[in-house]
């Protein structure tokens, strides 16, 4: 089976993670100089390091099993996705993942652009 990494970056390159949804609004977390994660939106708070590290590792390892045709984007809710994940890297670049419907234990995801 074909697997392609969705972000093409390692977990240690990620400095900020932003989750955006219509239902929950925007939640942003940023890694601090001491290696701890801090929630910076919607309010400033200490994040659970283990939980955020696990999310960051999972996102950096996210791979595709297959690719949808452009005409299938609406079918999988990738034309107007309910979730957006913005990954800001230490080199100043960003990656955006659009998250659509769930199928069994997997989600339909596409990279913006």
C-alpha positions as CSV (number, residue, x, y, z in Angstrom):
1,X,0.0,0.0,0.0
2,X,1.2,3.5,-0.9
3,X,1.9,5.9,2.0
4,X,2.8,9.6,1.6
5,X,3.6,11.8,4.6
6,X,1.1,14.7,4.7
7,X,3.3,17.3,6.3
8,X,6.9,16.2,5.5
9,X,8.3,17.5,8.8
10,X,9.5,16.0,12.1
11,X,7.8,16.6,15.4
12,X,10.8,18.7,16.7
13,X,10.3,21.2,13.8
14,X,6.8,22.1,15.0
15,X,6.7,25.2,17.2
16,X,3.0,26.1,17.1
17,X,-0.2,24.1,16.5
18,X,-3.6,25.7,15.8
19,X,-6.8,23.8,15.7
20,X,-9.8,25.6,14.1
21,X,-13.4,24.4,13.9
22,X,-16.8,26.1,13.6
23,X,-17.9,24.3,16.7
24,X,-14.9,24.9,19.0
25,X,-13.4,28.1,17.5
26,X,-9.6,28.4,17.6
27,X,-7.3,26.7,20.0
28,X,-3.6,27.4,19.6
29,X,-0.6,26.0,21.4
30,X,3.1,27.0,21.2
31,X,6.2,25.4,22.5
32,X,8.2,27.5,24.9
33,X,12.0,27.7,25.1
34,X,12.0,25.3,28.1
35,X,10.3,22.6,25.9
36,X,6.9,23.0,27.6
37,X,3.7,23.6,25.6
38,X,1.5,26.6,26.4
39,X,-2.0,27.2,25.2
40,X,-2.1,30.7,23.8
41,X,-5.7,30.8,22.4
42,X,-8.5,31.2,23.5
43,X,-6.7,32.1,26.7
44,X,-3.2,31.6,28.1
45,X,-2.7,28.4,30.1
46,X,-0.2,25.6,30.6
47,X,-0.9,22.6,28.3
48,X,-0.4,19.0,29.2
49,X,3.0,18.3,27.6
50,X,2.5,14.6,27.1
51,X,-0.8,15.1,25.4
52,X,0.4,17.8,23.1
53,X,3.6,15.9,22.3
54,X,1.5,12.9,21.3
55,X,-0.7,15.1,19.0
56,X,2.4,16.7,17.4
57,X,4.0,13.3,16.8
58,X,0.8,11.9,15.3
59,X,0.4,14.9,13.0
60,X,4.1,14.8,11.9
61,X,3.7,11.1,11.1
62,X,0.4,11.5,9.3
63,X,0.4,9.6,6.0
64,X,-2.1,9.1,3.2
65,X,-3.3,5.7,2.1
66,X,-4.9,7.0,-1.1
67,X,-5.9,10.2,-2.8
68,X,-9.3,11.5,-3.7
69,X,-10.2,12.9,-7.1
70,X,-11.1,16.6,-7.1
71,X,-14.7,15.7,-7.8
72,X,-14.8,13.7,-4.6
73,X,-13.8,16.6,-2.3
74,X,-17.5,17.5,-1.5
75,X,-18.4,13.9,-0.8
76,X,-15.7,13.7,1.9
77,X,-16.4,17.3,3.3
78,X,-13.0,18.4,2.1
79,X,-14.5,21.3,0.1
80,X,-15.7,22.9,3.3
81,X,-13.9,20.9,6.0
82,X,-15.2,21.1,9.6
83,X,-11.6,21.2,11.0
84,X,-8.4,23.0,10.0
85,X,-5.0,22.2,11.5
86,X,-2.3,24.9,11.1
87,X,1.2,23.8,11.8
88,X,3.8,26.5,12.1
89,X,7.4,25.3,11.8
90,X,10.6,26.7,13.4
91,X,11.9,27.8,10.0
92,X,9.0,30.2,9.6
93,X,6.9,28.2,7.2
94,X,3.4,26.8,7.8
95,X,1.5,23.7,6.7
96,X,-2.3,23.5,6.7
97,X,-4.3,20.3,6.9
98,X,-8.0,20.3,6.1
99,X,-9.9,17.5,8.0
100,X,-13.2,16.2,6.5
101,X,-15.4,13.2,7.3
102,X,-14.4,10.2,9.4
103,X,-14.5,6.7,7.9
104,X,-14.1,3.9,10.4
105,X,-10.9,4.8,12.4
106,X,-9.5,7.2,9.7
107,X,-10.2,10.7,8.5
108,X,-10.3,12.2,5.1
109,X,-7.5,14.9,5.1
110,X,-5.9,17.0,2.5
111,X,-3.1,19.5,2.5
112,X,-4.2,23.1,1.7
113,X,-2.6,24.0,-1.6
